[in-house]
Amino acid sequence: MFKVELLSKEMMIKPSSPTPPHLKTLKLSFLDQISPPVFIPLIFFFHNHGEDDHGRSSQKLKQSLSKVLSLFYPLAGRLKGNDFIDCSDDGALWVEARVHGFLKDVVENPLMEELEKFLPAEPYNNGDDGELILAVQINYFLDGGIAVGVCMSHKIGDGLSLVNFVNAWAVAAREGHVAGISPPDFELPPSLFPPTTADLSGSGFSPSVGMTREKIVTRRVVFSKEKLAALKKSAAARVSDPTRVEALSAFLWSAAGRKKPQNPSAAVHAVNLRSRMNPPLPDLTFGNLWRPAIAVTSPETTQDDLVSHLRTSIRKINAEHAKALQNCHLYLENLHKAQEMFCKGEAEFCSFSSWCRFPIYEVDFGWGRPVWACTTTFPYKNVIILMSTKSGDGIEAWVNIGD
């Protein structure tokens, strides 16, 4: 247990240049509108060799954040309802803190309840009545280490969007300018998936389905290269050439067990749409470009068959599926049916999101790449986040369960 002492709070970092009038309003895409109203949390831990002056580090990070926000201008705006972002240049929340402890102690023996101290906001609390888009907390350890905690509203983008933003910020900090950074395209997702003007509550679907303020316990389980190889070998009896994520997800799905064996079991896996669209979208496309693949099994389904069900559902998220998303009313009907199944307890749900291919360990503010990067607790039961280990050949599973 260690203390995290706040040094500054409620400071807003504004873009270095004002957003042009014709870009002041950004409509949410339909996929933004149906995304959950939570923050996505990420924490990056760095050794800070040769730059012990926290004042200089702070100045460099603030200046580079201001510069990169001129490219990622909606992140400095405010969310207005479930319709649009007012690109008002109000700024991103900036917090600094002194950690009365050592970086190595956190990295070598992370405690879930301690990690949240490095974040500027709780995942389910968007602050300012849910209007804030981006919040950052810079944490200085006694041994010179630095932890950069970032929270971004899920209403503007997905996990890959957040990681791409942090990488752009790191480039600006490292290079001192944003000249080589490709500006993200915020207008493309709303044009591909036009927003609905209908009241979502009238459709029977709520973006906040499954969210809870109950106590959530998070456990981190690390799967080595060897363990993943064994899981893949086992899964290969059912599907050809299973991926690490397929094999591990099926294993964790079966390990979750069933409280009501007579009920169906459902695995919900977030799938990145970018590479599955026709034509494919660049990975740098900013927005909520993901959809859940839902695999439902009967009580008679054997554990060995889970990976087959999972693969079948994931492969249904293809270009044809992406095109069908443009018929938002039909898609909302399908979401409503899945929500009813969840709310009535007709099936036991286990949700997955894989961040394994995200360039998380490429983030370099000038201190080298992270010694460790992690997420924290999400306000959902039975949600599992998969992240690559630093070496890239293992996977960390962040398992959120009810207390």
C-alpha positions in Angstrom: 0.0 0.0 0.0 1.4 3.4 -1.0 0.2 6.9 -1.1 -0.5 8.9 -4.4 -0.4 12.6 -3.6 -2.1 14.9 -6.0 0.1 17.9 -7.0 -2.4 19.5 -9.4 -5.9 19.0 -10.5 -8.6 20.6 -12.6 -6.1 22.0 -15.1 -7.2 21.9 -18.7 -4.7 21.5 -21.6 -6.1 23.2 -24.7 -5.0 22.7 -28.3 -2.1 24.8 -29.4 -4.1 26.2 -32.3 -7.9 26.8 -32.3 -10.2 24.5 -34.1 -11.5 26.0 -37.3 -15.2 27.1 -37.2 -16.2 24.5 -39.8 -14.9 21.7 -37.6 -16.6 22.9 -34.4 -19.3 20.2 -34.4 -18.5 16.5 -34.9 -21.5 14.2 -35.2 -21.3 10.8 -33.4 -21.5 7.8 -35.7 -24.2 5.2 -35.1 -21.5 2.9 -33.7 -20.5 5.7 -31.3 -24.1 6.2 -30.2 -24.4 2.5 -29.2 -21.0 2.4 -27.5 -21.0 2.3 -23.7 -20.7 5.7 -21.8 -17.5 4.8 -20.0 -13.8 5.8 -20.0 -11.3 3.4 -21.5 -8.3 3.3 -19.1 -4.7 2.6 -19.9 -1.5 3.1 -17.8 2.0 3.2 -19.2 5.0 2.7 -16.9 8.4 4.1 -17.8 11.9 4.2 -16.4 13.0 7.9 -16.7 16.8 7.6 -17.1 18.7 10.9 -17.4 15.7 13.2 -16.9 15.1 13.5 -13.1 13.6 17.0 -13.2 9.9 16.4 -13.0 9.3 20.0 -14.0 11.0 19.5 -17.3 9.1 16.3 -17.9 5.8 17.9 -17.0 6.5 20.9 -19.3 7.4 18.6 -22.2 4.3 16.4 -21.8 2.0 19.4 -21.5 3.4 21.2 -24.5 3.3 18.1 -26.7 -0.2 17.2 -25.5 -1.3 20.7 -26.5 0.3 20.3 -29.9 -1.2 16.9 -30.6 -4.7 18.1 -29.5 -4.6 20.5 -32.5 -4.7 17.3 -34.7 -7.0 15.3 -32.4 -9.2 18.3 -31.7 -12.5 16.5 -30.7 -10.6 15.1 -27.6 -10.4 18.6 -26.3 -14.1 19.1 -26.8 -17.2 18.1 -24.8 -19.8 15.4 -25.4 -23.3 16.8 -25.9 -25.9 14.1 -25.2 -25.6 11.1 -27.5 -25.6 13.2 -30.6 -22.4 15.1 -31.2 -19.2 16.5 -29.8 -18.8 20.2 -29.3 -15.2 20.8 -30.5 -15.0 23.7 -28.2 -11.2 23.5 -27.3 -12.2 23.5 -23.6 -9.3 21.1 -23.1 -8.3 17.7 -21.7 -8.1 17.3 -18.0 -4.5 17.3 -16.7 -3.6 15.9 -13.3 -0.1 15.4 -11.7 0.7 13.2 -8.7 3.7 12.2 -6.6 3.8 8.4 -5.8 5.3 7.6 -2.4 6.7 4.4 -3.7 9.0 2.8 -6.3 8.2 1.9 -9.9 9.7 -1.6 -9.7 7.4 -2.5 -6.8 4.3 -1.8 -8.8 5.6 -3.5 -12.0 6.9 -6.6 -10.2 3.9 -7.0 -7.9 0.9 -5.1 -9.2 -2.1 -4.8 -6.9 -5.4 -4.1 -8.7 -6.7 -1.7 -6.1 -3.5 0.3 -6.3 -3.5 0.7 -10.1 -6.6 2.8 -10.1 -4.7 5.5 -8.2 -2.7 6.2 -11.3 -5.8 7.2 -13.3 -7.4 10.7 -13.4 -11.0 9.3 -13.4 -13.0 6.2 -12.6 -13.9 4.2 -15.8 -17.7 4.6 -15.2 -17.5 8.3 -14.2 -17.0 10.5 -17.2 -17.1 13.7 -15.1 -18.9 16.9 -15.9 -22.1 14.9 -16.3 -20.4 12.7 -18.9 -19.2 15.5 -21.1 -15.4 15.1 -20.6 -13.6 13.3 -23.5 -10.0 13.0 -22.3 -8.2 12.9 -19.0 -4.5 12.4 -18.2 -2.6 11.8 -15.0 1.2 11.9 -14.8 2.6 10.0 -11.8 6.1 10.6 -10.5 7.8 7.8 -8.5 10.5 8.2 -5.9 13.0 6.4 -8.1 12.4 8.6 -11.1 9.9 6.3 -12.8 6.8 7.8 -14.5 3.4 6.3 -15.0 1.2 8.0 -17.6 -2.5 7.2 -16.9 -5.0 8.0 -19.7 -8.8 7.8 -19.8 -10.7 8.5 -23.0 -14.4 8.4 -23.5 -15.6 5.3 -25.3 -18.3 7.5 -27.0 -15.6 9.0 -29.3 -13.5 5.9 -30.1 -12.4 2.4 -29.3 -9.3 1.0 -27.7 -7.2 1.1 -30.9 -8.2 4.8 -31.3 -6.9 5.5 -27.8 -3.6 3.7 -28.4 -3.1 5.5 -31.7 -3.7 8.8 -30.0 -1.2 8.0 -27.2 1.4 7.0 -29.8 0.9 10.3 -31.6 1.3 12.2 -28.4 4.5 10.3 -27.6 5.9 11.2 -31.1 5.1 14.9 -30.4 6.9 14.7 -27.1 9.9 12.9 -28.5 10.3 15.0 -31.7 9.1 18.3 -30.3 6.6 18.8 -33.1 3.7 17.1 -34.9 5.0 17.6 -38.5 5.3 13.9 -39.2 2.0 12.8 -37.6 -0.8 11.8 -40.0 -4.0 13.7 -38.9 -6.7 11.3 -38.0 -10.0 11.2 -40.0 -12.8 11.9 -37.6 -15.4 12.5 -40.3 -15.2 9.0 -42.0 -17.0 6.9 -39.4 -20.1 9.1 -39.2 -20.2 9.1 -43.0 -19.9 5.3 -43.2 -22.3 4.7 -40.2 -24.7 7.7 -40.2 -26.1 8.5 -36.7 -29.7 7.7 -35.9 -32.0 10.5 -34.8 -34.3 8.1 -33.1 -34.3 7.9 -29.3 -32.3 4.7 -28.5 -34.5 4.1 -25.4 -37.4 3.7 -27.7 -35.7 0.8 -29.5 -35.4 -1.1 -26.2 -31.6 -1.0 -26.3 -29.4 0.9 -23.9 -25.7 1.6 -24.4 -25.2 1.2 -20.7 -26.5 -2.4 -20.5 -24.5 -4.5 -18.2 -22.8 -1.5 -16.4 -22.8 -1.8 -12.7 -21.6 0.2 -9.7 -21.4 -2.9 -7.6 -18.0 -3.9 -6.4 -16.0 -5.5 -9.2 -12.9 -7.7 -8.5 -10.2 -7.8 -11.2 -7.6 -10.5 -11.5 -4.6 -10.5 -13.8 -3.7 -13.9 -15.2 -0.5 -14.2 -17.3 -0.4 -16.9 -20.0 3.1 -17.7 -21.1 4.2 -18.6 -24.7 4.3 -22.3 -23.7 0.8 -22.3 -22.1 -0.7 -20.6 -25.2 1.0 -23.2 -27.4 -0.6 -25.9 -25.3 -4.1 -24.3 -25.6 -3.7 -23.9 -29.3 -2.7 -27.5 -29.7 -5.8 -28.6 -27.8 -8.1 -26.2 -29.8 -6.6 -27.6 -33.1 -8.6 -30.7 -32.5 -11.8 -28.7 -33.3 -10.7 -25.9 -35.7 -7.8 -25.6 -38.1 -4.9 -23.3 -37.1 -6.6 -21.6 -34.1 -5.2 -18.2 -33.1 -3.9 -17.6 -29.6 -6.9 -15.4 -28.8 -9.4 -18.0 -30.0 -7.8 -20.7 -28.0 -7.4 -18.6 -24.8 -10.9 -17.1 -25.1 -12.5 -20.5 -25.4 -10.4 -21.8 -22.4 -11.4 -18.8 -20.2 -15.1 -19.1 -21.4 -15.1 -22.7 -20.2 -13.2 -21.9 -17.0 -15.8 -19.2 -16.1 -18.1 -22.1 -15.3 -21.9 -22.1 -15.2 -23.9 -21.0 -12.2 -27.0 -22.3 -13.9 -26.0 -25.4 -16.0 -29.5 -25.5 -17.5 -29.1 -22.1 -19.2 -27.3 -21.4 -22.5 -23.9 -19.8 -22.3 -22.9 -16.8 -24.5 -19.5 -15.4 -25.3 -19.4 -11.9 -26.6 -16.2 -11.0 -28.4 -15.4 -7.4 -29.6 -14.2 -7.6 -33.2 -12.2 -4.8 -35.0 -14.2 -3.9 -38.2 -11.4 -2.0 -39.9 -9.7 -4.9 -41.7 -13.0 -6.6 -42.3 -14.6 -3.9 -44.3 -14.7 -3.6 -48.1 -12.5 -1.7 -48.8 -10.5 -2.2 -45.6 -10.0 0.9 -43.4 -6.5 2.0 -42.2 -5.8 1.0 -38.6 -5.4 4.8 -37.8 -9.1 5.4 -38.6 -10.5 7.1 -35.4 -13.8 6.0 -34.0 -15.8 3.1 -32.6 -15.1 0.6 -35.4 -15.9 -2.6 -33.6 -18.8 -4.9 -33.2 -19.6 -7.8 -30.8 -19.6 -11.3 -32.1 -22.0 -13.4 -30.0 -21.6 -17.1 -29.7 -24.4 -18.9 -27.9 -24.2 -22.5 -26.8 -26.7 -24.9 -25.4 -26.3 -26.7 -22.1 -25.4 -29.8 -24.1 -22.4 -28.1 -25.8 -19.1 -29.7 -24.7 -16.2 -27.6 -23.6 -14.2 -28.8 -26.6 -16.8 -27.3 -29.0 -16.5 -23.8 -27.5 -13.6 -22.7 -29.8 -15.6 -23.8 -32.9 -18.6 -21.7 -31.8 -16.4 -18.8 -31.1 -14.6 -18.9 -34.5 -17.9 -19.2 -36.3 -19.4 -16.1 -34.6 -16.2 -14.0 -35.1 -16.0 -14.8 -38.8 -19.6 -13.6 -39.3 -18.3 -10.1 -38.5 -17.3 -9.4 -42.1 -17.8 -6.8 -44.9 -21.4 -7.9 -45.4 -22.1 -7.5 -41.6 -20.5 -4.0 -41.7 -22.7 -3.1 -44.6 -25.8 -4.3 -42.7 -24.9 -2.0 -39.8 -26.0 0.9 -42.0 -29.5 -0.3 -41.4 -29.4 0.9 -37.8 -33.1 0.1 -37.1 -32.7 -3.6 -38.0 -29.5 -3.8 -36.0 -31.0 -2.2 -33.0 -33.7 -4.9 -33.0 -31.0 -7.5 -32.9 -29.2 -5.7 -30.0 -32.5 -5.5 -28.2 -33.0 -9.2 -28.4 -29.5 -9.9 -27.0 -30.1 -7.3 -24.3 -33.4 -9.1 -23.3 -31.5 -12.4 -23.1 -28.9 -10.8 -20.8 -31.4 -8.9 -18.6 -33.7 -11.8 -18.1 -30.8 -14.1 -17.2 -31.7 -16.5 -20.1 -28.0 -17.0 -20.8 -24.8 -16.5 -18.9 -22.6 -14.0 -20.6 -18.8 -13.8 -20.8 -17.4 -10.8 -22.7 -14.0 -10.5 -24.3 -12.0 -7.7 -25.9 -8.5 -8.4 -27.3 -6.0 -5.6 -27.4 -3.1 -8.0 -28.3 -2.4 -6.4 -31.7 -2.5 -2.9 -30.5 0.9 -1.0 -30.7 0.8 -0.4 -26.9 4.5 -1.2 -26.4 5.5 1.2 -29.2 4.7 4.2 -27.1 7.9 6.2 -26.4 7.8 9.7 -25.0 11.6 9.9 -25.1 12.3 7.6 -22.1 12.2 4.4 -24.2 9.3 2.0 -24.5 7.1 1.1 -21.5 8.5 -1.4 -19.0 4.8 -2.4 -18.5 1.4 -1.2 -19.8 -1.9 -2.2 -18.3 -5.6 -1.5 -18.0 -7.7 -1.6 -14.8 -11.1 -2.5 -13.6 -14.1 -2.1 -15.9 -17.6 -1.5 -14.4 -18.9 -4.8 -15.9 -19.1 -8.3 -14.5 -17.6 -11.2 -16.5 -15.6 -8.9 -18.9 -12.1 -10.1 -19.9 -9.5 -7.8 -21.5 -6.6 -9.6 -23.3 -3.3 -7.7 -23.7 0.1 -8.8 -25.0 3.0 -9.1 -22.6 5.9 -6.8 -23.2 7.8 -9.6 -24.9 4.9 -10.1 -27.3 4.7 -13.9 -27.0 2.5 -14.0 -23.9 -1.0 -12.7 -23.0 -2.2 -11.0 -19.9 -5.9 -11.7 -19.2 -7.6 -9.0 -17.1 -10.7 -10.7 -15.6 -13.5 -8.6 -14.1 -15.9 -10.6 -11.9 -18.5 -9.7 -9.3 -17.4 -9.5 -5.7 
